[in-house]
Amino acid sequence: MRFVRAVTLGFDPDQGTPAARERDIPAFFTAATAAVEAAGRSLRTRRLVLPPLNGRARFSRVGLQAILRWLETVADAAGVRWYNVPFTTFVDGDLTPTFDAAIDVMRRNPRAFVNFVVAQDGRIERGGVLECARFIHTVSKFSKNGYDNFRVGASCNTPEGAPFFPFSRHGGTDDAFAMALELPTVFGEVLGQSAGVGLGELRGRLVARLVQELREVDAIGLAIEQATSIRYRGLDGSLAPYPDATGSVARIIESLGVDDYGSSGTMFATAYLTDILRTAVTDSGARAVGFHGVMDSLLEDPAIGERTSRGALGLDGLLSFASVCGCGLDMVPIPGDTYVEEIASLILDVAAMSCALGKPLGARILPIPGKAANEFTDFGHDFFFNCRILAVRNRGVSPGLFERGAFELRGRG
């Protein structure tokens, strides 16, 4: 069975009436699922995403919670597993109300993700980065194993409508949807038929197969748009891991000739695959929105977790790969006693890379309470693999790096 990883519907709760939403959102997902299944595929998850509401004049914690109580009912009716509540840090005045409201979301809404926009249009809100790090540090204490930061992301220059959580946000007043894909199986099929083939010919085979795949999925999106009259933003042509026998991105990279993911050659192989993905997206003519790259999500990829457990790579390596991959620092466990400023410095580095290279990236970092570097995580979630906790190299950072105000990096040429 071939899968669509997610259909992500974005909407503005200020538009339309609650009664109409309660009717239309379940109807949309019924139509979307029918279109996916008519194409011989299965839909793994239905998702909802809101626009950042904290920049609006009438934003309040009480008002947001009223929206989310209602949204829980809608999500139940529509079979939605997750929904995303984004916040922008590019607001005038005190950020405290924003982060207080976000804490409420995390405490009261276990299926909610939270996305903080800390860099956009090449600008970094450094004060927002520090507050985001403080938030991550606080949320890490909600459970004994640090699970909850799975639902928290800091996004950097990610486009509106990108379907992968937590780095998603809706934009505009009209409803729109996008689709997240699962491509490791497609890569595995081509690689399995290409023993002894050089990288040049292999690139051509992979691009051709991916163009076919993307066009087929794009046709599903267009069919959903026609059936529902809701705008289809596009698909995210990223290579994202999935926790099954064929879902490892690291094993795909190793099949290209890299001895162990994280060793020399990993960056080249990652860049090679990302180039293939982006070429296929362009050549397919599909509508596209999102990252379109290799997603190195540590806790979601068993082979990456195994390599970190053997000491094959650490934070510096993962950050360097972000320069040629699709997601940044994603699902990275660190010691529970890591300073807030150090968490902020990791996010700041991802934001700087995103701005300097002109590409979307994100940071999803999980401090593990009571655990030190080289100890193991202790998760029992269906998306997680346990691995060693990565050491944080610098244990003190000046707060002077994190003044309020957007700072623009001009390294994008």
GUDOGU-849063 format. One record per residue (C-alpha): residue in three letters; z, x, y. Coordinates in steps of 0.02 Angstrom, whole numbers. Layout:
% residues N
<r residuo="ALA" Z="Z" X="X" Y="Y"/>
...
This chain:
% residues 413
<r residuo="MET" Z="0" X="0" Y="0"/>
<r residuo="ARG" Z="-46" X="65" Y="174"/>
<r residuo="PHE" Z="75" X="29" Y="315"/>
<r residuo="VAL" Z="81" X="-1" Y="501"/>
<r residuo="ARG" Z="248" X="76" Y="551"/>
<r residuo="ALA" Z="285" X="-44" Y="694"/>
<r residuo="VAL" Z="214" X="-175" Y="808"/>
<r residuo="THR" Z="308" X="-158" Y="972"/>
<r residuo="LEU" Z="300" X="-303" Y="1095"/>
<r residuo="GLY" Z="349" X="-273" Y="1275"/>
<r residuo="PHE" Z="398" X="-414" Y="1391"/>
<r residuo="ASP" Z="490" X="-446" Y="1554"/>
<r residuo="PRO" Z="634" X="-569" Y="1531"/>
<r residuo="ASP" Z="616" X="-625" Y="1713"/>
<r residuo="GLN" Z="443" X="-694" Y="1673"/>
<r residuo="GLY" Z="425" X="-863" Y="1589"/>
<r residuo="THR" Z="561" X="-981" Y="1530"/>
<r residuo="PRO" Z="686" X="-947" Y="1390"/>
<r residuo="ALA" Z="620" X="-1096" Y="1292"/>
<r residuo="ALA" Z="442" X="-1031" Y="1301"/>
<r residuo="ARG" Z="497" X="-857" Y="1248"/>
<r residuo="GLU" Z="595" X="-928" Y="1101"/>
<r residuo="ARG" Z="434" X="-1011" Y="1045"/>
<r residuo="ASP" Z="306" X="-878" Y="1088"/>
<r residuo="ILE" Z="389" X="-717" Y="1028"/>
<r residuo="PRO" Z="413" X="-774" Y="847"/>
<r residuo="ALA" Z="237" X="-847" Y="850"/>
<r residuo="PHE" Z="168" X="-679" Y="910"/>
<r residuo="PHE" Z="248" X="-584" Y="767"/>
<r residuo="THR" Z="191" X="-713" Y="641"/>
<r residuo="ALA" Z="13" X="-689" Y="701"/>
<r residuo="ALA" Z="32" X="-499" Y="707"/>
<r residuo="THR" Z="98" X="-491" Y="529"/>
<r residuo="ALA" Z="-42" X="-604" Y="468"/>
<r residuo="ALA" Z="-173" X="-490" Y="549"/>
<r residuo="VAL" Z="-95" X="-334" Y="472"/>
<r residuo="GLU" Z="-89" X="-413" Y="300"/>
<r residuo="ALA" Z="-267" X="-481" Y="315"/>
<r residuo="ALA" Z="-321" X="-300" Y="334"/>
<r residuo="GLY" Z="-236" X="-255" Y="170"/>
<r residuo="ARG" Z="-85" X="-172" Y="249"/>
<r residuo="SER" Z="100" X="-204" Y="268"/>
<r residuo="LEU" Z="203" X="-204" Y="428"/>
<r residuo="ARG" Z="366" X="-106" Y="414"/>
<r residuo="THR" Z="455" X="-161" Y="573"/>
<r residuo="ARG" Z="440" X="-284" Y="716"/>
<r residuo="ARG" Z="509" X="-218" Y="881"/>
<r residuo="LEU" Z="539" X="-278" Y="1059"/>
<r residuo="VAL" Z="552" X="-174" Y="1217"/>
<r residuo="LEU" Z="606" X="-223" Y="1394"/>
<r residuo="PRO" Z="562" X="-143" Y="1561"/>
<r residuo="PRO" Z="696" X="-39" Y="1649"/>
<r residuo="LEU" Z="801" X="-174" Y="1732"/>
<r residuo="ASN" Z="927" X="-63" Y="1821"/>
<r residuo="GLY" Z="810" X="-25" Y="1966"/>
<r residuo="ARG" Z="806" X="-208" Y="2018"/>
<r residuo="ALA" Z="910" X="-274" Y="2162"/>
<r residuo="ARG" Z="999" X="-405" Y="2058"/>
<r residuo="PHE" Z="1038" X="-293" Y="1910"/>
<r residuo="SER" Z="1216" X="-308" Y="1842"/>
<r residuo="ARG" Z="1311" X="-272" Y="1682"/>
<r residuo="VAL" Z="1353" X="-456" Y="1663"/>
<r residuo="GLY" Z="1173" X="-510" Y="1690"/>
<r residuo="LEU" Z="1107" X="-381" Y="1566"/>
<r residuo="GLN" Z="1228" X="-436" Y="1432"/>
<r residuo="ALA" Z="1176" X="-617" Y="1456"/>
<r residuo="ILE" Z="996" X="-565" Y="1428"/>
<r residuo="LEU" Z="1042" X="-468" Y="1272"/>
<r residuo="ARG" Z="1144" X="-609" Y="1197"/>
<r residuo="TRP" Z="992" X="-719" Y="1216"/>
<r residuo="LEU" Z="879" X="-580" Y="1150"/>
<r residuo="GLU" Z="984" X="-566" Y="991"/>
<r residuo="THR" Z="942" X="-748" Y="954"/>
<r residuo="VAL" Z="758" X="-719" Y="986"/>
<r residuo="ALA" Z="758" X="-562" Y="878"/>
<r residuo="ASP" Z="837" X="-657" Y="734"/>
<r residuo="ALA" Z="707" X="-794" Y="747"/>
<r residuo="ALA" Z="563" X="-669" Y="756"/>
<r residuo="GLY" Z="623" X="-553" Y="617"/>
<r residuo="VAL" Z="642" X="-408" Y="740"/>
<r residuo="ARG" Z="740" X="-261" Y="672"/>
<r residuo="TRP" Z="758" X="-160" Y="832"/>
<r residuo="TYR" Z="740" X="-185" Y="1018"/>
<r residuo="ASN" Z="740" X="-55" Y="1157"/>
<r residuo="VAL" Z="834" X="-66" Y="1323"/>
<r residuo="PRO" Z="768" X="68" Y="1442"/>
<r residuo="PHE" Z="852" X="130" Y="1600"/>
<r residuo="THR" Z="776" X="235" Y="1736"/>
<r residuo="THR" Z="878" X="373" Y="1819"/>
<r residuo="PHE" Z="760" X="369" Y="1969"/>
<r residuo="VAL" Z="866" X="248" Y="2070"/>
<r residuo="ASP" Z="947" X="261" Y="2240"/>
<r residuo="GLY" Z="1135" X="278" Y="2248"/>
<r residuo="ASP" Z="1267" X="296" Y="2114"/>
<r residuo="LEU" Z="1210" X="305" Y="1932"/>
<r residuo="THR" Z="1380" X="246" Y="1867"/>
<r residuo="PRO" Z="1331" X="61" Y="1854"/>
<r residuo="THR" Z="1178" X="109" Y="1752"/>
<r residuo="PHE" Z="1274" X="209" Y="1625"/>
<r residuo="ASP" Z="1418" X="85" Y="1617"/>
<r residuo="ALA" Z="1292" X="-50" Y="1573"/>
<r residuo="ALA" Z="1211" X="63" Y="1443"/>
<r residuo="ILE" Z="1381" X="93" Y="1360"/>
<r residuo="ASP" Z="1402" X="-96" Y="1347"/>
<r residuo="VAL" Z="1232" X="-107" Y="1263"/>
<r residuo="MET" Z="1278" X="23" Y="1133"/>
<r residuo="ARG" Z="1449" X="-50" Y="1096"/>
<r residuo="ARG" Z="1397" X="-233" Y="1083"/>
<r residuo="ASN" Z="1220" X="-228" Y="1016"/>
<r residuo="PRO" Z="1201" X="-129" Y="854"/>
<r residuo="ARG" Z="1014" X="-158" Y="840"/>
<r residuo="ALA" Z="980" X="-100" Y="1020"/>
<r residuo="PHE" Z="905" X="68" Y="1065"/>
<r residuo="VAL" Z="933" X="144" Y="1237"/>
<r residuo="ASN" Z="803" X="251" Y="1326"/>
<r residuo="PHE" Z="843" X="348" Y="1485"/>
<r residuo="VAL" Z="693" X="398" Y="1589"/>
<r residuo="VAL" Z="743" X="571" Y="1655"/>
<r residuo="ALA" Z="571" X="640" Y="1699"/>
<r residuo="GLN" Z="416" X="551" Y="1762"/>
<r residuo="ASP" Z="258" X="600" Y="1855"/>
<r residuo="GLY" Z="306" X="783" Y="1839"/>
<r residuo="ARG" Z="476" X="758" Y="1921"/>
<r residuo="ILE" Z="647" X="784" Y="1840"/>
<r residuo="GLU" Z="801" X="687" Y="1894"/>
<r residuo="ARG" Z="928" X="824" Y="1857"/>
<r residuo="GLY" Z="1079" X="718" Y="1899"/>
<r residuo="GLY" Z="1013" X="588" Y="1778"/>
<r residuo="VAL" Z="997" X="723" Y="1645"/>
<r residuo="LEU" Z="1181" X="767" Y="1664"/>
<r residuo="GLU" Z="1236" X="585" Y="1657"/>
<r residuo="CYS" Z="1127" X="558" Y="1504"/>
<r residuo="ALA" Z="1212" X="705" Y="1419"/>
<r residuo="ARG" Z="1382" X="634" Y="1464"/>
<r residuo="PHE" Z="1327" X="469" Y="1388"/>
<r residuo="ILE" Z="1270" X="554" Y="1227"/>
<r residuo="HIS" Z="1437" X="644" Y="1216"/>
<r residuo="THR" Z="1531" X="479" Y="1237"/>
<r residuo="VAL" Z="1424" X="385" Y="1111"/>
<r residuo="SER" Z="1448" X="522" Y="981"/>
<r residuo="LYS" Z="1629" X="467" Y="965"/>
<r residuo="PHE" Z="1587" X="286" Y="922"/>
<r residuo="SER" Z="1582" X="329" Y="736"/>
<r residuo="LYS" Z="1651" X="465" Y="623"/>
<r residuo="ASN" Z="1481" X="535" Y="577"/>
<r residuo="GLY" Z="1394" X="528" Y="748"/>
<r residuo="TYR" Z="1266" X="401" Y="690"/>
<r residuo="ASP" Z="1250" X="301" Y="850"/>
<r residuo="ASN" Z="1150" X="428" Y="950"/>
<r residuo="PHE" Z="1008" X="390" Y="829"/>
<r residuo="ARG" Z="981" X="245" Y="951"/>
<r residuo="VAL" Z="983" X="350" Y="1112"/>
<r residuo="GLY" Z="839" X="446" Y="1187"/>
<r residuo="ALA" Z="797" X="540" Y="1347"/>
<r residuo="SER" Z="612" X="519" Y="1386"/>
<r residuo="CYS" Z="506" X="636" Y="1489"/>
<r residuo="ASN" Z="339" X="580" Y="1559"/>
<r residuo="THR" Z="312" X="455" Y="1419"/>
<r residuo="PRO" Z="186" X="318" Y="1462"/>
<r residuo="GLU" Z="232" X="135" Y="1478"/>
<r residuo="GLY" Z="205" X="42" Y="1315"/>
<r residuo="ALA" Z="222" X="189" Y="1195"/>
<r residuo="PRO" Z="276" X="107" Y="1031"/>
<r residuo="PHE" Z="391" X="240" Y="954"/>
<r residuo="PHE" Z="577" X="213" Y="983"/>
<r residuo="PRO" Z="684" X="267" Y="1071"/>
<r residuo="PHE" Z="556" X="335" Y="1196"/>
<r residuo="SER" Z="481" X="167" Y="1240"/>
<r residuo="ARG" Z="481" X="56" Y="1394"/>
<r residuo="HIS" Z="382" X="-93" Y="1452"/>
<r residuo="GLY" Z="291" X="-93" Y="1618"/>
<r residuo="GLY" Z="214" X="-232" Y="1719"/>
<r residuo="THR" Z="247" X="-418" Y="1721"/>
<r residuo="ASP" Z="127" X="-470" Y="1582"/>
<r residuo="ASP" Z="170" X="-456" Y="1397"/>
<r residuo="ALA" Z="86" X="-317" Y="1299"/>
<r residuo="PHE" Z="102" X="-236" Y="1129"/>
<r residuo="ALA" Z="63" X="-72" Y="1043"/>
<r residuo="MET" Z="64" X="-6" Y="865"/>
<r residuo="ALA" Z="147" X="146" Y="787"/>
<r residuo="LEU" Z="62" X="219" Y="634"/>
<r residuo="GLU" Z="108" X="310" Y="475"/>
<r residuo="LEU" Z="-17" X="449" Y="442"/>
<r residuo="PRO" Z="63" X="574" Y="319"/>
<r residuo="THR" Z="-17" X="484" Y="170"/>
<r residuo="VAL" Z="-189" X="496" Y="250"/>
<r residuo="PHE" Z="-166" X="683" Y="279"/>
<r residuo="GLY" Z="-102" X="703" Y="101"/>
<r residuo="GLU" Z="-255" X="617" Y="28"/>
<r residuo="VAL" Z="-376" X="731" Y="121"/>
<r residuo="LEU" Z="-276" X="888" Y="83"/>
<r residuo="GLY" Z="-267" X="840" Y="-101"/>
<r residuo="GLN" Z="-457" X="832" Y="-107"/>
<r residuo="SER" Z="-485" X="994" Y="-10"/>
<r residuo="ALA" Z="-414" X="1134" Y="-117"/>
<r residuo="GLY" Z="-492" X="1299" Y="-68"/>
<r residuo="VAL" Z="-573" X="1228" Y="88"/>
<r residuo="GLY" Z="-560" X="1335" Y="246"/>
<r residuo="LEU" Z="-472" X="1272" Y="401"/>
<r residuo="GLY" Z="-634" X="1242" Y="494"/>
<r residuo="GLU" Z="-707" X="1126" Y="363"/>
<r residuo="LEU" Z="-537" X="1048" Y="332"/>
<r residuo="ARG" Z="-525" X="1005" Y="516"/>
<r residuo="GLY" Z="-690" X="912" Y="506"/>
<r residuo="ARG" Z="-636" X="815" Y="352"/>
<r residuo="LEU" Z="-470" X="767" Y="429"/>
<r residuo="VAL" Z="-547" X="712" Y="593"/>
<r residuo="ALA" Z="-676" X="606" Y="501"/>
<r residuo="ARG" Z="-545" X="522" Y="392"/>
<r residuo="LEU" Z="-428" X="492" Y="538"/>
<r residuo="VAL" Z="-567" X="417" Y="644"/>
<r residuo="GLN" Z="-595" X="291" Y="504"/>
<r residuo="GLU" Z="-408" X="254" Y="494"/>
<r residuo="LEU" Z="-385" X="235" Y="681"/>
<r residuo="ARG" Z="-534" X="119" Y="697"/>
<r residuo="GLU" Z="-467" X="9" Y="558"/>
<r residuo="VAL" Z="-295" X="-3" Y="639"/>
<r residuo="ASP" Z="-373" X="-28" Y="811"/>
<r residuo="ALA" Z="-470" X="-175" Y="740"/>
<r residuo="ILE" Z="-304" X="-252" Y="686"/>
<r residuo="GLY" Z="-237" X="-232" Y="863"/>
<r residuo="LEU" Z="-392" X="-315" Y="936"/>
<r residuo="ALA" Z="-377" X="-457" Y="811"/>
<r residuo="ILE" Z="-195" X="-485" Y="862"/>
<r residuo="GLU" Z="-247" X="-485" Y="1045"/>
<r residuo="GLN" Z="-381" X="-614" Y="1011"/>
<r residuo="ALA" Z="-264" X="-724" Y="909"/>
<r residuo="THR" Z="-118" X="-719" Y="1032"/>
<r residuo="SER" Z="-198" X="-683" Y="1203"/>
<r residuo="ILE" Z="-67" X="-546" Y="1226"/>
<r residuo="ARG" Z="-135" X="-381" Y="1289"/>
<r residuo="TYR" Z="-155" X="-243" Y="1161"/>
<r residuo="ARG" Z="-111" X="-77" Y="1245"/>
<r residuo="GLY" Z="-165" X="28" Y="1097"/>
<r residuo="LEU" Z="-102" X="133" Y="953"/>
<r residuo="ASP" Z="-3" X="294" Y="947"/>
<r residuo="GLY" Z="-101" X="414" Y="838"/>
<r residuo="SER" Z="47" X="525" Y="796"/>
<r residuo="LEU" Z="91" X="608" Y="632"/>
<r residuo="ALA" Z="267" X="541" Y="607"/>
<r residuo="PRO" Z="376" X="572" Y="453"/>
<r residuo="TYR" Z="438" X="435" Y="341"/>
<r residuo="PRO" Z="578" X="457" Y="212"/>
<r residuo="ASP" Z="482" X="443" Y="50"/>
<r residuo="ALA" Z="393" X="562" Y="-70"/>
<r residuo="THR" Z="234" X="572" Y="35"/>
<r residuo="GLY" Z="307" X="559" Y="210"/>
<r residuo="SER" Z="354" X="739" Y="255"/>
<r residuo="VAL" Z="264" X="818" Y="402"/>
<r residuo="ALA" Z="338" X="988" Y="361"/>
<r residuo="ARG" Z="260" X="987" Y="187"/>
<r residuo="ILE" Z="90" X="950" Y="265"/>
<r residuo="ILE" Z="113" X="1102" Y="377"/>
<r residuo="GLU" Z="163" X="1209" Y="228"/>
<r residuo="SER" Z="10" X="1151" Y="131"/>
<r residuo="LEU" Z="-96" X="1237" Y="264"/>
<r residuo="GLY" Z="-26" X="1406" Y="210"/>
<r residuo="VAL" Z="139" X="1419" Y="303"/>
<r residuo="ASP" Z="270" X="1488" Y="182"/>
<r residuo="ASP" Z="414" X="1386" Y="250"/>
<r residuo="TYR" Z="417" X="1266" Y="396"/>
<r residuo="GLY" Z="495" X="1365" Y="538"/>
<r residuo="SER" Z="424" X="1533" Y="486"/>
<r residuo="SER" Z="283" X="1624" Y="574"/>
<r residuo="GLY" Z="126" X="1520" Y="576"/>
<r residuo="THR" Z="217" X="1355" Y="601"/>
<r residuo="MET" Z="170" X="1345" Y="784"/>
<r residuo="PHE" Z="-13" X="1377" Y="745"/>
<r residuo="ALA" Z="-15" X="1246" Y="606"/>
<r residuo="THR" Z="72" X="1120" Y="719"/>
<r residuo="ALA" Z="-54" X="1151" Y="859"/>
<r residuo="TYR" Z="-197" X="1139" Y="733"/>
<r residuo="LEU" Z="-138" X="968" Y="672"/>
<r residuo="THR" Z="-104" X="904" Y="848"/>
<r residuo="ASP" Z="-280" X="955" Y="899"/>
<r residuo="ILE" Z="-349" X="860" Y="750"/>
<r residuo="LEU" Z="-249" X="705" Y="796"/>
<r residuo="ARG" Z="-304" X="705" Y="978"/>
<r residuo="THR" Z="-485" X="738" Y="934"/>
<r residuo="ALA" Z="-481" X="593" Y="812"/>
<r residuo="VAL" Z="-404" X="477" Y="942"/>
<r residuo="THR" Z="-543" X="522" Y="1065"/>
<r residuo="ASP" Z="-684" X="512" Y="938"/>
<r residuo="SER" Z="-624" X="347" Y="866"/>
<r residuo="GLY" Z="-640" X="257" Y="1032"/>
<r residuo="ALA" Z="-479" X="165" Y="990"/>
<r residuo="ARG" Z="-364" X="103" Y="1125"/>
<r residuo="ALA" Z="-223" X="228" Y="1130"/>
<r residuo="VAL" Z="-50" X="246" Y="1207"/>
<r residuo="GLY" Z="92" X="364" Y="1168"/>
<r residuo="PHE" Z="114" X="542" Y="1105"/>
<r residuo="HIS" Z="-32" X="575" Y="987"/>
<r residuo="GLY" Z="46" X="728" Y="909"/>
<r residuo="VAL" Z="146" X="801" Y="765"/>
<r residuo="MET" Z="322" X="730" Y="763"/>
<r residuo="ASP" Z="452" X="856" Y="704"/>
<r residuo="SER" Z="599" X="739" Y="679"/>
<r residuo="LEU" Z="731" X="843" Y="594"/>
<r residuo="LEU" Z="844" X="712" Y="514"/>
<r residuo="GLU" Z="696" X="602" Y="466"/>
<r residuo="ASP" Z="599" X="737" Y="371"/>
<r residuo="PRO" Z="678" X="802" Y="210"/>
<r residuo="ALA" Z="582" X="965" Y="212"/>
<r residuo="ILE" Z="630" X="1008" Y="392"/>
<r residuo="GLY" Z="811" X="968" Y="349"/>
<r residuo="GLU" Z="802" X="1081" Y="196"/>
<r residuo="ARG" Z="727" X="1225" Y="296"/>
<r residuo="THR" Z="861" X="1214" Y="429"/>
<r residuo="SER" Z="993" X="1209" Y="292"/>
<r residuo="ARG" Z="922" X="1374" Y="227"/>
<r residuo="GLY" Z="926" X="1449" Y="402"/>
<r residuo="ALA" Z="736" X="1454" Y="422"/>
<r residuo="LEU" Z="742" X="1384" Y="598"/>
<r residuo="GLY" Z="859" X="1331" Y="736"/>
<r residuo="LEU" Z="858" X="1247" Y="905"/>
<r residuo="ASP" Z="753" X="1383" Y="989"/>
<r residuo="GLY" Z="618" X="1364" Y="856"/>
<r residuo="LEU" Z="614" X="1175" Y="867"/>
<r residuo="LEU" Z="604" X="1184" Y="1056"/>
<r residuo="SER" Z="460" X="1309" Y="1049"/>
<r residuo="PHE" Z="363" X="1196" Y="931"/>
<r residuo="ALA" Z="380" X="1055" Y="1058"/>
<r residuo="SER" Z="254" X="1149" Y="1166"/>
<r residuo="VAL" Z="117" X="1104" Y="1041"/>
<r residuo="CYS" Z="186" X="951" Y="952"/>
<r residuo="GLY" Z="213" X="770" Y="996"/>
<r residuo="CYS" Z="396" X="727" Y="1020"/>
<r residuo="GLY" Z="511" X="866" Y="1084"/>
<r residuo="LEU" Z="687" X="886" Y="1012"/>
<r residuo="ASP" Z="704" X="736" Y="899"/>
<r residuo="MET" Z="847" X="689" Y="783"/>
<r residuo="VAL" Z="936" X="856" Y="804"/>
<r residuo="PRO" Z="1120" X="868" Y="748"/>
<r residuo="ILE" Z="1232" X="987" Y="847"/>
<r residuo="PRO" Z="1420" X="1027" Y="842"/>
<r residuo="GLY" Z="1534" X="889" Y="903"/>
<r residuo="ASP" Z="1624" X="1002" Y="1026"/>
<r residuo="THR" Z="1464" X="1050" Y="1119"/>
<r residuo="TYR" Z="1494" X="1040" Y="1307"/>
<r residuo="VAL" Z="1413" X="901" Y="1407"/>
<r residuo="GLU" Z="1326" X="1031" Y="1516"/>
<r residuo="GLU" Z="1252" X="1113" Y="1362"/>
<r residuo="ILE" Z="1182" X="949" Y="1298"/>
<r residuo="ALA" Z="1111" X="925" Y="1472"/>
<r residuo="SER" Z="1031" X="1097" Y="1469"/>
<r residuo="LEU" Z="940" X="1054" Y="1307"/>
<r residuo="ILE" Z="871" X="894" Y="1385"/>
<r residuo="LEU" Z="827" X="991" Y="1543"/>
<r residuo="ASP" Z="726" X="1116" Y="1442"/>
<r residuo="VAL" Z="628" X="976" Y="1359"/>
<r residuo="ALA" Z="599" X="895" Y="1528"/>
<r residuo="ALA" Z="539" X="1061" Y="1601"/>
<r residuo="MET" Z="417" X="1087" Y="1458"/>
<r residuo="SER" Z="353" X="909" Y="1476"/>
<r residuo="CYS" Z="322" X="930" Y="1663"/>
<r residuo="ALA" Z="251" X="1105" Y="1653"/>
<r residuo="LEU" Z="129" X="1060" Y="1515"/>
<r residuo="GLY" Z="90" X="884" Y="1578"/>
<r residuo="LYS" Z="131" X="800" Y="1412"/>
<r residuo="PRO" Z="255" X="667" Y="1354"/>
<r residuo="LEU" Z="409" X="729" Y="1263"/>
<r residuo="GLY" Z="581" X="663" Y="1222"/>
<r residuo="ALA" Z="754" X="721" Y="1170"/>
<r residuo="ARG" Z="863" X="635" Y="1039"/>
<r residuo="ILE" Z="1017" X="741" Y="1008"/>
<r residuo="LEU" Z="1163" X="696" Y="896"/>
<r residuo="PRO" Z="1331" X="784" Y="923"/>
<r residuo="ILE" Z="1426" X="763" Y="758"/>
<r residuo="PRO" Z="1613" X="735" Y="791"/>
<r residuo="GLY" Z="1733" X="851" Y="702"/>
<r residuo="LYS" Z="1591" X="958" Y="632"/>
<r residuo="ALA" Z="1542" X="1136" Y="673"/>
<r residuo="ALA" Z="1379" X="1231" Y="658"/>
<r residuo="ASN" Z="1321" X="1255" Y="477"/>
<r residuo="GLU" Z="1425" X="1111" Y="412"/>
<r residuo="PHE" Z="1328" X="963" Y="343"/>
<r residuo="THR" Z="1296" X="792" Y="418"/>
<r residuo="ASP" Z="1360" X="642" Y="321"/>
<r residuo="PHE" Z="1239" X="497" Y="346"/>
<r residuo="GLY" Z="1199" X="354" Y="229"/>
<r residuo="HIS" Z="1058" X="275" Y="329"/>
<r residuo="ASP" Z="888" X="232" Y="255"/>
<r residuo="PHE" Z="796" X="341" Y="383"/>
<r residuo="PHE" Z="907" X="495" Y="374"/>
<r residuo="PHE" Z="918" X="653" Y="269"/>
<r residuo="ASN" Z="1075" X="758" Y="281"/>
<r residuo="CYS" Z="1062" X="939" Y="335"/>
<r residuo="ARG" Z="1160" X="1080" Y="416"/>
<r residuo="ILE" Z="1214" X="1058" Y="596"/>
<r residuo="LEU" Z="1121" X="1175" Y="713"/>
<r residuo="ALA" Z="1213" X="1302" Y="818"/>
<r residuo="VAL" Z="1202" X="1287" Y="1007"/>
<r residuo="ARG" Z="1175" X="1461" Y="1076"/>
<r residuo="ASN" Z="1240" X="1444" Y="1255"/>
<r residuo="ARG" Z="1414" X="1372" Y="1272"/>
<r residuo="GLY" Z="1427" X="1365" Y="1461"/>
<r residuo="VAL" Z="1306" X="1305" Y="1594"/>
<r residuo="SER" Z="1334" X="1291" Y="1780"/>
<r residuo="PRO" Z="1344" X="1111" Y="1844"/>
<r residuo="GLY" Z="1240" X="1173" Y="1991"/>
<r residuo="LEU" Z="1084" X="1147" Y="1884"/>
<r residuo="PHE" Z="1113" X="960" Y="1888"/>
<r residuo="GLU" Z="1114" X="903" Y="2069"/>
<r residuo="ARG" Z="1050" X="728" Y="2106"/>
<r residuo="GLY" Z="874" X="713" Y="2167"/>
<r residuo="ALA" Z="704" X="728" Y="2086"/>
<r residuo="PHE" Z="640" X="906" Y="2065"/>
<r residuo="GLU" Z="454" X="927" Y="2041"/>
<r residuo="LEU" Z="382" X="1063" Y="1930"/>
<r residuo="ARG" Z="208" X="1118" Y="1981"/>
<r residuo="GLY" Z="160" X="1217" Y="1826"/>
<r residuo="ARG" Z="30" X="1093" Y="1766"/>
<r residuo="GLY" Z="-116" X="1181" Y="1847"/>
